[in-house]
Each structure stands twice: as structure tokens, then as C-alpha cells.
Amino acid sequence: MFLWKEEYNTGIEDIDNQHKELFRISNEAYNLLKDDFRTDKYDKIIGIISDLRDYTIYHFNYEEERMVEKKCKGFFAHKLEHEAFKAKINSIDLKSLDYSQDESIAELMELVYNWITDHILNTDKSYVGIL
């Protein structure tokens, strides 16, 4: 389960609200993983991945636009991190996840957890006060 903690706040309301959407999507994946009554989770997994893709496009564009407006140093490195995360999501083999649905959900959750603990807590927090 992904719980929003005070330490995730950047102090930028729009960005914090967008980050909370990532938590919502992650919790949807967690709830699906724990749903023992659903035997076929494929369509829901595809929906979660789609939501995650849409989220990253919207949020990363928003964050990058703010960084450009404020002429933030490190913009290109930050953008590369965003591109790497999007590439990981886009590289998910949708056909093979049907055969190992719970494992696929767990891997997706791990990907998001690593993003939260690395990118949001370290990279994004370094821009507090600038954006």
C-alpha cells in the first residue's frame, strides 16, 4: 500500500497533487494484487498501465514546463530521468503479463515505488523553492 507522507511534499501544491495521483494509481495496483476473488486481472492491469502512461505524460510535461519557465539548472538531466521512466513503462510486454498477472502487478508496483523513493524524494525535492 502506498501512503502519502509529509516527506513527499515538495511545497508546490500542483506538483504535490499530481504526485498524489501516482499514489492513487499505485494503490489501485495494490488493491488489484490483493483481490483474491478476481481470477483474470489482465484488463485491469492494462487499465492501470494506461493510467500510469497518461499520468506520466501529463505530469512530466507540467513539471518540465515549470522548469523551463524558471530556467532551472539540471533541467536536461531531470528530463532524461522522466524519459527513462516513460521508457520503462512503455517497455512492459503486455502480452506476457497475461501469463503472470500477479507478478506483473508486483513488478509495476516496484517500478513505481522506486520512482517515488528515488525521483520524488531526491530529484524533485531538490527543486523546492525554485519552482
C-alpha positions in Angstrom: 0.0 0.0 0.0 1.3 3.4 -0.9 0.6 6.1 1.7 1.2 9.8 1.2 3.6 11.1 3.9 4.6 14.6 4.7 8.1 13.9 3.5 6.8 13.6 -0.1 5.6 17.2 -0.1 7.6 19.5 -2.4 5.6 22.5 -1.2 4.4 23.1 -4.7 0.7 22.3 -4.5 0.1 21.5 -8.1 3.1 19.1 -8.2 2.1 17.5 -4.9 -1.4 16.9 -6.1 -0.1 15.3 -9.3 2.3 13.1 -7.2 -0.7 12.1 -5.1 -2.3 10.8 -8.4 0.7 8.5 -8.7 -0.1 7.2 -5.3 -3.8 6.7 -6.3 -2.8 4.7 -9.4 -0.3 2.7 -7.3 -2.9 1.8 -4.7 -5.2 0.7 -7.5 -2.5 -1.8 -8.5 -2.0 -2.8 -4.9 -5.8 -3.4 -4.4 -5.8 -5.5 -7.6 -2.9 -7.6 -6.5 -4.7 -8.3 -3.2 -8.0 -9.1 -4.9 -8.2 -12.9 -4.5 -11.7 -13.1 -5.9 -10.7 -11.8 -9.4 -9.2 -14.6 -11.4 -8.4 -12.7 -14.6 -6.8 -9.3 -13.8 -5.5 -8.7 -17.3 -7.9 -5.9 -18.4 -7.5 -4.1 -15.1 -3.7 -4.3 -15.3 -3.8 -2.8 -18.8 -6.0 0.0 -17.5 -3.6 0.7 -14.7 -0.6 0.8 -17.1 -2.6 3.1 -19.4 -3.4 5.4 -16.4 0.2 5.4 -15.5 1.3 6.3 -19.0 -1.2 9.1 -19.2 -0.2 10.4 -15.8 3.5 10.5 -16.7 2.9 12.4 -19.9 0.7 15.0 -18.2 2.8 15.4 -15.1 6.2 15.3 -16.7 5.2 17.9 -19.2 3.8 20.1 -16.5 6.9 19.8 -14.4 9.3 20.3 -17.3 7.3 23.4 -18.5 7.7 24.9 -15.0 11.4 24.1 -15.0 11.9 25.8 -18.4 10.0 28.9 -17.2 12.2 29.2 -14.1 15.3 28.3 -16.1 16.2 25.6 -13.7 19.7 24.2 -13.8 19.7 20.5 -14.3 16.7 20.6 -16.5 18.1 18.2 -19.1 19.2 15.6 -16.5 15.8 15.8 -14.9 14.1 15.4 -18.3 16.3 12.3 -19.0 15.1 10.7 -15.8 11.5 11.3 -16.9 12.2 9.8 -20.3 13.8 6.8 -18.7 10.8 6.2 -16.6 8.4 6.5 -19.5 10.6 4.1 -21.5 10.3 1.6 -18.7 6.6 1.8 -18.7 6.4 1.6 -22.4 8.7 -1.4 -22.5 6.2 -3.5 -20.4 5.4 -6.5 -22.5 1.6 -6.5 -22.4 1.3 -10.0 -24.0 3.5 -11.7 -21.4 1.9 -10.1 -18.4 -1.2 -12.1 -19.1 0.6 -15.3 -18.1 1.9 -14.0 -14.8 -0.6 -11.3 -13.7 0.2 -11.0 -10.0 3.9 -11.0 -10.7 3.4 -8.3 -13.3 1.4 -6.1 -10.9 4.1 -6.6 -8.2 6.8 -5.6 -10.7 4.8 -2.5 -11.7 4.4 -1.6 -8.1 8.2 -2.0 -7.5 8.9 0.3 -10.5 6.6 3.0 -9.1 7.9 2.6 -5.5 11.5 3.0 -6.8 10.4 6.1 -8.7 8.8 7.6 -5.6 11.7 6.9 -3.3 14.3 8.0 -5.7 13.0 10.6 -8.1 10.3 12.3 -5.9 12.2 12.2 -2.6 15.5 13.2 -4.1 15.4 14.8 -7.5 12.0 16.6 -7.3 12.7 17.8 -3.7 15.9 19.4 -4.8 13.8 22.0 -6.7 11.8 23.1 -3.7 11.9 26.9 -3.6 12.9 27.1 -7.3 9.6 26.1 -9.0 
